[in-house]
Amino acid sequence: MGDIFRSAPERLRQVIRESNNQSAIGSQKYVVWENSAILTDYEFIACPCDQSCWCKAHACTGHYRIGNMAFDQFLETYVKLWIPPKARENIKNAVRFGTPFNGRQHNAVKHLRWLRANWTDILARVRAYNKSGLCDSFFPVGDVTNLYQAKMWSQLLYDSVVPFDTKSQARIKRAGYPDPTKDFRAMNSELFGDLKRLAENSGMQVKSIRDLDCPWAVVTHLEKPFGGQPLSRVLDKMFYAPR
């Protein structure tokens, strides 16, 4: 059990806002590409759960699900979300054409090549999974030990899987959660478990949880998505500090 559920919602809102502030001025402009991805790559489907599920009992109206897209569209979004601008074309060429790439982000390539080879099956599986991280289930992502692999799965399951990078990994561990490189599933389970405890302690419904992250209040030209922010974004930004 970690620190999230002990925090006041307003404090977490300020932490997330600062993450968005830093992202808006950073070289990768993550917050801008994130908003674009939510609007173009995902569907907000009606919540299929019954009242026995935690999310439905807290007024959930829907979940985010990745759209029916080609792998190349996923790859284009991946490099914009997770890869520095100067390395983006190199990563795409390495994945598509096998071009050698030995840059700092080279560990992304093998996982993206695997996904490309298995795209039809994986896309069907993640689109069939209609739950969120607040539901009483977890998608079987398998062993995840690499931060680029974690980001890939988070992008596939944007409402259910929290990614990490080197700095956020350290912060996640300091906050009392499992090391994601050793037990990625346990980290996600405990993060979402504490998010639910926070909501219960504070009388929050699912919409209020999503609204902890409001990047359009920082970058005013961003469009607020119909369903609010994906849940992975809310948790990720409690620990993520953009360059």
URDA-V163737 format. One record per backbone hydrogen bond with DSSP energy under -1.0 kcal/mol. NH is the residue of the N-H (numbers start at 0). CO is the residue of the C=O. E is the energy in kcal/mol with one decimal. If there is no record, write none. Layout:
BEGIN
nh: {NH	NH}
co: {CO	CO}
e: {E	E}
END
This chain:
BEGIN
nh: {5	6	11	12	13	14	15	16	17	18	19	20	21	22	23	31	32	33	34	35	36	37	38	39	40	42	44	46	52	56	57	58	59	62	64	66	68	73	74	75	76	77	78	79	80	81	82	86	90	91	92	93	94	95	96	98	105	107	108	111	112	113	114	115	116	117	121	122	123	124	125	126	127	132	134	136	140	149	150	151	152	153	154	155	156	159	160	168	169	170	171	172	173	174	175	176	181	182	186	187	188	189	190	191	192	193	194	195	196	197	198	199	200	201	202	203	205	208	209	210	211	212	216	217	218	221	227	231	233	234	235	236	237	238	239}
co: {2	3	7	8	9	10	11	12	13	14	15	16	17	18	19	28	28	29	30	31	32	33	34	35	36	64	62	60	49	52	54	55	54	44	42	40	66	69	70	71	72	73	74	75	76	77	78	83	86	87	88	89	90	91	92	92	102	104	105	107	108	109	110	111	112	113	117	118	119	120	121	122	123	158	131	134	138	145	146	147	148	149	150	151	152	156	156	164	165	166	167	168	169	170	172	171	178	178	182	183	184	185	186	187	188	189	190	191	192	193	194	195	196	197	198	198	57	204	205	206	208	209	213	214	214	218	224	157	229	230	231	232	234	235	235}
e: {-1.4	-1.9	-2.0	-2.5	-1.8	-2.2	-2.6	-2.3	-2.2	-1.9	-2.3	-2.5	-2.5	-2.2	-2.2	-1.1	-1.8	-3.0	-1.5	-2.0	-2.5	-2.4	-1.9	-1.6	-3.2	-3.4	-2.6	-1.7	-2.1	-2.2	-1.1	-1.5	-1.6	-2.1	-2.5	-3.1	-1.2	-1.6	-2.9	-2.3	-2.1	-2.7	-2.4	-1.4	-2.4	-2.9	-1.5	-1.6	-2.3	-2.3	-2.5	-2.1	-2.3	-2.7	-2.4	-1.4	-2.1	-2.0	-1.3	-2.1	-2.7	-1.9	-2.3	-2.5	-2.2	-1.4	-2.6	-2.9	-1.7	-2.1	-2.6	-2.2	-1.4	-2.7	-1.8	-1.1	-1.7	-2.4	-1.9	-1.7	-2.2	-2.3	-2.3	-1.8	-2.0	-2.1	-2.3	-2.5	-1.4	-1.9	-2.9	-2.1	-2.3	-1.7	-1.6	-2.0	-1.7	-2.3	-2.2	-2.2	-2.7	-2.6	-2.5	-2.5	-2.1	-2.4	-1.9	-2.0	-1.9	-2.6	-2.0	-2.5	-2.7	-1.8	-1.1	-2.4	-2.6	-1.7	-2.5	-2.1	-1.6	-1.5	-2.0	-1.4	-2.8	-2.0	-1.6	-1.4	-1.1	-1.8	-2.6	-2.1	-1.2	-1.8	-1.6}
END
